[in-house]
Amino acid sequence: MGDVREPETPRVKTALMQTIRVVNIKKPTPPPKRPYVDEKEPPSTASSSKSSFTFRVPRAPRSAPPIPRIRQSIITFSFGSKAPSLNSSLPPAEQLIFGLRRKQFYAYLGASIVLFLVSVIIGLAVLSGASKPFVPPFAGIAASTLFLPNTTQQTAALFFQDPSTNGLNLRISPDVDSLPFSPPQRLNLMKDEFPTQNLSLAATSFASMNGFGSVFHQLFYVMDASIMVMNLSCSSISPARCEIISNNMISNSLLPTMAPDSGIAAVYLEAEMGWKVFYHNDAYAISCASYENGTWNTTGIVMGSKAVRGSSIAAAVFRSNIEVLYVDQTMNMLFAVESMNGTWMPPTQVTPIQPSTFSPTSSLAISYASKADVLLAYYLGTDSNIYQFVGREASTLAFPVAISSDFTGRTTPGWTNTPTNVTGGGGGVASIGFEDQLMIFSAEGREVDMSSLNTTSGVFLPSVAI
């Protein structure tokens, strides 16, 4: 018999195939591939006893995973209304504006426009503030007095504004010691103009020497950045009504020029020396315009330090000297400067410590009492009371150079270093002095109050309405 050959046992070549277990996954499974069956082997011997198929899957050769290709894209923005677009190609080179990128150029342009607008607004505000006329914080008031020739009468003139109408009024007393003031007389300005705001006022008086028994009063006031003077003639016996002789500008070209918000003060130095009018020049230094030999000298004499803008000035003449009060710009305190025999002395502080009731724009007044040789300076306090400084031995050489202390004004020449509350006040303050008395006037609405001081006894009488 021929050789009997045993059936071959199937050989599992593990090196050429691998077993894959099918598991359920979420992704849909692809359709199964047709199994590969070795036709040389019978089905009964191609697997284990269980009914199953054995797949023979070729093994893929090992190689490095492919690197994904990244497609380069650039997002470009424009200032139009379209949304950003995704372009697959590079844009052309960005255009420069004045050497700057578009964004930088528009940023600089916007900032420049904002700065320009802010500068314009600030400039307009400064110009409007500079062009706005200064209005004194109180209604104008001024007073003057003199002894009538060959009599014992002390006549006085009181000028004041009515706060309700700003109208100017004049009241005259032929003898302030014994006769009351006349009823108010309305005064018209140049070309019948009517004041529309508070005015800075100053007044002087002199008597006629021609034997007609007339008294002349001068009212100086600031209007439209000019110094005006109104001359009035009054009867010395019964000055029920005074006549306006003239009302003119003292000069068309003050040198140094006057500040538009200047205060004003004036004194009369007898016929030989005429008038001196003090004002703030455009740098706020104290300047002087004088009237001599029939003409106004407007070259100006500057003395003292600079004054506070909008502050008051007060002046008094005694013997051959002039005392001027003003508010110093650097220290905001009350200063005095004196012309002694025609020579201006250095300015001095009235007090080294600023009173709590003092304001740089307080109304000021100053007068001289010859019998006691004292200067009396007044200011209207922030509490509406009137305060007094005393300048003792005013005509001595030591007075204008005395440094204020606890002794000056009391036992030694100079000003008292602390003020004294002497009476109540209201609006502006004015004063007149003669031998042994002094009178203070203050405007309280339509009323004018008067207080008096006896410099010999030191008694201060309370204010009364006149």
ZAVEX-547953 format. One record per residue (C-alpha): x, y, z. Coordinates in steps of 0.1 Angstrom, whole numbers, padded with zeros to 4 digits, always signed. Example, Ala and Ser with C-alpha at 12.3 -4.5 7.8 and 13.67 -1.06 7.14 Angstrom:
+0123-0045+0078/+0137-0011+0071/
***
This chain:
+0000+0000+0000/+0012+0033-0005/+0024+0055+0022/-0004+0068+0044/+0002+0106+0051/-0012+0120+0082/-0032+0151+0078/-0012+0183+0083/-0019+0202+0115/-0026+0238+0107/+0003+0260+0117/-0004+0294+0132/+0022+0318+0120/+0021+0345+0146/+0047+0364+0128/+0024+0371+0099/-0009+0376+0115/-0026+0392+0146/-0059+0386+0162/-0082+0416+0163/-0111+0417+0188/-0140+0436+0176/-0154+0460+0201/-0184+0483+0201/-0175+0520+0196/-0196+0551+0192/-0186+0557+0156/-0204+0536+0130/-0184+0506+0121/-0174+0501+0085/-0188+0470+0068/-0168+0439+0076/-0144+0427+0051/-0146+0393+0037/-0126+0369+0057/-0097+0353+0042/-0100+0315+0043/-0073+0291+0035/-0089+0269+0010/-0063+0242+0015/-0074+0236+0050/-0108+0221+0057/-0132+0241+0077/-0133+0216+0105/-0096+0221+0111/-0093+0258+0103/-0104+0268+0138/-0110+0257+0173/-0140+0237+0183/-0161+0268+0184/-0178+0282+0153/-0156+0311+0145/-0135+0325+0117/-0099+0334+0120/-0088+0364+0100/-0055+0369+0086/-0048+0406+0082/-0015+0417+0067/+0006+0438+0090/+0012+0473+0078/+0048+0482+0076/+0061+0505+0104/+0068+0540+0094/+0067+0575+0109/+0033+0592+0111/+0027+0617+0084/+0031+0654+0094/-0001+0674+0088/+0003+0703+0064/-0007+0736+0080/-0022+0761+0056/-0010+0797+0065/-0037+0823+0066/-0037+0860+0077/-0067+0880+0091/-0067+0916+0078/-0088+0944+0092/-0101+0975+0075/-0118+1007+0087/-0149+1001+0066/-0181+0985+0076/-0172+0950+0065/-0163+0924+0090/-0128+0910+0092/-0120+0886+0064/-0099+0855+0063/-0075+0856+0034/-0054+0827+0023/-0027+0849+0008/-0004+0876+0023/-0017+0912+0019/+0004+0938+0001/+0028+0959+0021/+0011+0983+0045/+0011+1019+0034/+0027+1046+0057/+0012+1080+0064/+0039+1106+0071/+0062+1078+0081/+0037+1063+0105/+0015+1033+0104/-0021+1039+0098/-0031+1032+0134/-0003+1053+0149/-0012+1082+0125/-0049+1082+0135/-0039+1080+0172/-0016+1110+0170/-0042+1129+0149/-0070+1122+0175/-0047+1133+0204/-0037+1165+0186/-0074+1174+0179/-0082+1169+0216/-0053+1190+0228/-0062+1218+0203/-0098+1219+0215/-0087+1220+0252/-0063+1249+0244/-0091+1268+0226/-0115+1263+0256/-0089+1275+0281/-0079+1305+0260/-0115+1316+0256/-0120+1312+0294/-0089+1334+0301/-0100+1360+0276/-0135+1362+0289/-0122+1365+0325/-0097+1392+0315/-0122+1412+0296/-0149+1410+0323/-0149+1443+0342/-0141+1442+0379/-0170+1451+0402/-0161+1463+0437/-0177+1441+0463/-0193+1471+0481/-0211+1502+0470/-0189+1533+0467/-0186+1557+0496/-0162+1587+0501/-0161+1617+0524/-0141+1650+0527/-0139+1679+0551/-0122+1713+0556/-0124+1743+0579/-0142+1772+0563/-0120+1804+0561/-0123+1829+0589/-0148+1807+0607/-0150+1779+0631/-0172+1758+0609/-0160+1723+0598/-0179+1715+0566/-0181+1680+0552/-0193+1663+0520/-0204+1627+0518/-0207+1608+0485/-0223+1574+0484/-0240+1550+0461/-0275+1537+0465/-0271+1499+0465/-0306+1494+0450/-0300+1516+0420/-0262+1523+0419/-0271+1560+0417/-0246+1585+0431/-0258+1608+0459/-0243+1638+0478/-0250+1650+0513/-0235+1682+0528/-0231+1694+0563/-0221+1731+0568/-0208+1722+0603/-0205+1686+0612/-0202+1695+0649/-0237+1710+0651/-0256+1708+0619/-0271+1677+0603/-0264+1665+0567/-0287+1678+0539/-0311+1654+0521/-0295+1633+0494/-0289+1650+0460/-0287+1628+0430/-0256+1633+0408/-0255+1626+0371/-0223+1613+0355/-0208+1626+0323/-0233+1627+0294/-0260+1619+0319/-0248+1583+0322/-0261+1562+0350/-0237+1539+0369/-0246+1502+0364/-0224+1488+0391/-0204+1496+0422/-0178+1523+0418/-0145+1531+0435/-0148+1566+0449/-0125+1593+0465/-0133+1629+0475/-0115+1661+0484/-0126+1697+0492/-0112+1732+0492/-0126+1767+0499/-0127+1796+0474/-0104+1824+0482/-0122+1850+0460/-0145+1862+0487/-0177+1846+0473/-0180+1822+0502/-0181+1791+0480/-0168+1756+0488/-0157+1732+0461/-0159+1695+0464/-0142+1670+0440/-0154+1634+0435/-0130+1610+0418/-0143+1577+0405/-0132+1549+0382/-0153+1541+0352/-0144+1522+0320/-0107+1519+0331/-0104+1557+0334/-0102+1581+0363/-0130+1607+0362/-0134+1638+0383/-0166+1657+0391/-0163+1693+0404/-0191+1707+0424/-0197+1742+0438/-0216+1746+0471/-0227+1776+0492/-0208+1777+0525/-0239+1791+0543/-0268+1770+0531/-0256+1742+0508/-0291+1728+0502/-0280+1719+0466/-0246+1719+0449/-0240+1727+0412/-0220+1704+0390/-0194+1726+0373/-0176+1699+0353/-0174+1661+0350/-0144+1650+0329/-0116+1624+0325/-0084+1636+0342/-0063+1622+0313/-0067+1602+0282/-0033+1585+0285/-0023+1577+0321/+0013+1566+0324/+0017+1541+0339/-0016+1529+0326/-0043+1520+0351/-0055+1485+0358/-0092+1481+0350/-0100+1469+0385/-0080+1496+0403/-0089+1511+0436/-0086+1549+0440/-0076+1575+0466/-0071+1612+0465/-0057+1641+0486/-0056+1679+0482/-0024+1697+0491/-0034+1733+0490/-0034+1755+0459/+0004+1754+0454/+0006+1716+0452/-0029+1707+0439/-0042+1672+0439/-0027+1637+0440/-0047+1607+0429/-0034+1572+0437/-0043+1541+0417/-0031+1506+0407/-0011+1506+0374/-0014+1477+0350/+0012+1458+0370/-0007+1466+0403/+0020+1488+0417/+0008+1520+0435/+0010+1549+0410/+0002+1586+0413/-0013+1612+0390/-0009+1648+0402/-0024+1681+0392/+0000+1711+0393/+0000+1745+0377/-0033+1738+0359/-0025+1705+0343/-0025+1668+0352/+0009+1652+0353/+0003+1616+0343/+0038+1603+0341/+0031+1586+0375/+0052+1580+0405/+0054+1543+0415/+0061+1535+0451/+0057+1506+0474/+0052+1470+0464/+0025+1455+0442/-0010+1455+0455/-0037+1428+0454/-0059+1429+0423/-0092+1446+0431/-0081+1458+0465/-0088+1492+0480/-0065+1522+0485/-0068+1549+0512/-0048+1581+0516/-0046+1610+0541/-0026+1642+0541/-0012+1656+0573/+0010+1687+0575/+0034+1682+0545/+0032+1644+0545/+0009+1618+0528/+0001+1584+0541/-0012+1557+0517/-0027+1524+0527/-0028+1494+0504/-0029+1456+0505/+0004+1439+0496/+0002+1413+0468/+0028+1390+0482/+0016+1388+0518/-0021+1398+0514/-0016+1421+0544/-0021+1458+0551/+0009+1480+0542/+0015+1517+0546/+0039+1539+0525/+0046+1576+0534/+0057+1606+0515/+0076+1627+0540/+0084+1662+0528/+0081+1650+0492/+0102+1618+0495/+0086+1584+0495/+0098+1561+0523/+0100+1523+0520/+0067+1506+0527/+0061+1490+0561/+0036+1465+0575/+0008+1479+0596/+0006+1446+0615/+0029+1416+0613/+0000+1392+0619/-0030+1392+0596/-0062+1396+0616/-0088+1368+0611/-0114+1393+0601/-0093+1410+0574/-0099+1404+0537/-0075+1415+0509/-0105+1432+0493/-0118+1449+0525/-0129+1485+0522/-0102+1509+0537/-0102+1544+0552/-0076+1566+0569/-0078+1600+0586/-0056+1623+0607/-0064+1641+0640/-0039+1670+0643/-0043+1677+0681/-0033+1641+0691/-0010+1637+0661/-0024+1603+0653/-0034+1585+0621/-0064+1563+0623/-0068+1535+0598/-0100+1515+0593/-0111+1484+0575/-0144+1466+0571/-0141+1431+0585/-0155+1399+0571/-0179+1400+0601/-0193+1434+0590/-0177+1452+0618/-0153+1481+0615/-0118+1477+0629/-0092+1504+0638/-0054+1507+0638/-0038+1536+0656/-0006+1553+0643/+0009+1573+0671/+0033+1603+0667/+0026+1603+0630/+0045+1634+0621/+0078+1623+0637/+0108+1610+0617/+0106+1577+0635/+0070+1569+0625/+0074+1559+0588/+0103+1535+0596/+0089+1520+0628/+0084+1482+0628/+0051+1472+0643/+0053+1456+0677/+0035+1455+0711/+0048+1490+0719/+0043+1509+0686/+0011+1529+0685/+0009+1528+0722/+0040+1541+0738/+0063+1546+0708/+0058+1559+0673/+0043+1535+0648/+0011+1515+0642/-0006+1493+0668/+0000+1457+0658/-0035+1445+0666/-0068+1460+0654/-0097+1471+0677/-0134+1465+0669/-0149+1500+0672/-0183+1498+0656/-0207+1479+0633/-0206+1484+0596/-0222+1474+0564/-0209+1482+0529/-0179+1504+0523/-0162+1526+0549/-0150+1562+0548/-0137+1586+0574/-0128+1623+0580/-0106+1638+0607/-0100+1672+0622/-0084+1686+0654/-0096+1662+0681/-0124+1643+0664/-0128+1617+0638/-0160+1605+0620/-0166+1572+0603/-0192+1565+0577/-0205+1532+0564/-0233+1524+0540/-0259+1500+0552/-0283+1495+0523/-0299+1528+0516/-0289+1541+0551/-0256+1557+0560/-0244+1553+0595/-0220+1577+0613/-0198+1570+0643/-0175+1595+0660/-0143+1593+0681/-0130+1619+0705/-0092+1615+0702/-0086+1634+0735/-0108+1613+0757/-0107+1582+0736/-0145+1578+0737/-0160+1562+0707/-0197+1571+0702/-0219+1544+0687/-0231+1547+0652/-0263+1565+0643/-0282+1568+0610/-0278+1602+0594/
***
